[in-house]
């Protein structure tokens, strides 16, 4: 009886989510089919004083649609707001979007994730339940793992939410800072201020991948 009621509740929530997505796609279909950094920027800025709130809402709800990557949102933030404000807003958006994807995945399971990601759900290391914070931090630092699929995949494991979210926030911080600086210098993509942050981020990513592989190898040998 309890399982039946639980399944009914899941079905209702899922139906509401699907309806919400359909409405969003219908209302904003022109914007979704013609994704452009400057169009998104203009749309956010059109809300004036509320632009920061609109940015956070768009960033947080993005995993439901995955129309544009997190990196684009953070670059746009850097282009619109001051660098420190852009980083703060990106981190808040990062927290929101990661949390949404994690709990949707955990609540609805792999079938739901496969629908959202079109069967491209990631399979995470079996040690992530034990070393969740460390592994998530390293994977986020490497930035080669797709942001939203990784959040959905983490929700399918038994890792603690606290390990997931703190690892996510710590691991994405260098990336958010880099994207904000890129956005600030978007009009001059060949400048040192634009290229240097990217080079530093790549170095961090390569180091994190090396550390992750080494730790994984040592753990498997135990």
N, C-alpha and C positions, 0 to 999 in steps of 0.2 A: 504493500500500500504506500509506504513511504517512498520507495523507489519510483513507483508510478507517478506520484505527485511531484517528485523531483524532476522527472523527465518532462512532465507537462510544463513545469515552471521554466525549464531550460528551453523548451520549444517556443514558449511565449516570448521569452527574452530574445531568443534568436530571431524570431519573426519580426519583433520590434526593431532590432538592429538592421535586418535586411531592408525593412521598410524605410528606415532612416537613411540608409545608404542610397536607396533608389531615389528618394526625394532629393537628397543632395546632388546626385548625378543629374537629375532632371532640371533642378533649379539652376545649377551652375555648369551645365553641360558644355556651354561655349568656352568657359574658362578652362575646364578640364581637358578639352580636346586641343586646346591651343596653349599649352603650358609654356610660359615664358617668364624668365626671372623678373624682367621689368614690369610685366603685367601683374605678377603677384605682388611686387613691391608697390605698384600704384594702387592696387586693391587694398592692401593693408594701410597705406598712408591715407586713403580716402576716409578713414574713420577718425582722423585727427587725433585728439587726445586719447581716444580709445584704441589707437593702433597697437599699443603694446598688449592689451588684453586680447584683441583679435588675433594677433600673432601667436600668443600662447594657446588660444583655442584651436587655431588651425594646426599648430604643431602637435597638440595633444590628440586631436581626432584623426590625424594623418594616417595612423596604422590601420584604420577602418577602410581606407581607400587605397593607400600606398600609391598615390598619383605622382608624387614627387618625393625625392629622397630628403632625409634629414639635413644633409650637407647644404642643399640649396636653401632651405629655410634659415640656417645659421649664417650663410653668406648674405642673404637678404637682410637679416637682422643687423649685420655689421655695416651694411650699406645705408640702412635707415637710421639706426640709433648710434649713440656714442659707443666706443669699443667695450667699456666695462658694462654698460647697460645691455649691449648685445649679447655678451657672454652670459650675463645673469638670466636674460630672457631665454636664451638657448638652453641653459641648464634646467630652467623650470619646465620648458617645453619637452626637453629630453626626459625629465622625471615623469611628466604626465603621459607622454606617448609610450614610454617603456612600461609603465604601470598598467596602462590600458591593454597593451598587447599581452603582457604577462598573465594578467588575470582572466582575460578572454580565453586565452589558450588553456589555462589551468581549469577553468570552469566548463568549457565546451569540448575540450579534448582535441585529438589529432584530426578528426574528420573536419571539424570547423577550420582548423589551421590550414589543412590541405585545400579547402575551398578558397580561403583568403589568398594563400600563396600559390594556388594552382598546382598543388602537389609537390612543391619545392621546399618542404619543411626540412630544416637542418637536423642532423642527428648529433647530439653533443657527447663529449667524452663521459664515460661511465663514472669517472672520479669527480664529476661536477657536483654531485650531492655532498661529497665530503669536503672538497676544496672549492666550493662554489664562489666565494668572494675572490680568491686568488685567480682562478681560471677565468671568471667573468671580467675581471680587471684587465688581465693580459689580452683577452680576446677583443675587448673594446679598444685597448691601446693600439692593437695592430691595425684596426680600422679596415681590414680586408674582408671581414665578415659583415654581410649586409645587416644594417642596423635593426630593422623590423623583424626579418626572419629569425635573427638571433634572439630577440625578445620573446617571440612566439615559441621558439624552440625551448627556451629556458623554462617557460611556463609548463611545458610538457614533462619536465623532470620533477624530482622531489626536492630540489634545492630550495633553501629558505628565501623568501622574498627579500629579507634584509640583506642577505649576501648578494642577491641579484641586483638590487637597486643601488646599494653602496658601491658595488663593483662597477656598475654601469656609469654612475656619476663620476667616480674617480677616473675610470678608464677613458671616458669621453671628454674630460675637461681639456686636455691639450688640443684635441680635435676641434672643440668649440671655440677655443681661443684662436686657433689657426684660421678657421672659417670666418670668424669675426674680423680678423685683420685682412683677410682676402677681400671680404665685402667692403671694407673701408677703402681699399685701394683697387676696387674693381675697374675703375676707369683707366688704370694704368697697369695692366696685367704683366708687363715686362719689367716693372720696377723691382728693385731689391726688396722693398717692403712687402711686395706681393709674393715674390718667389721664395724668400728666406724662410718664412713660416712653414711653407710646404716642405722644404728640404729638412727642416728640423722635425716636422711631423713624420716624415718618411724614415728618418733615423730612429726615432722612438718606436715606430712600427716594426722595423726590422729587428731591433733589439728585443722587443716584446715577443715576436715570433720565435726568435732564437731561444729565449728563456723558456717559453712555453714548450717548445719541442724538447729541450733539455730536461725540464722538470717531468714531462710526460714519459720520457725514456727512462729516467731514474725511478719513477713510480712503478712503471711496468716491470722493471728489473727486480723490484722488491718481492 
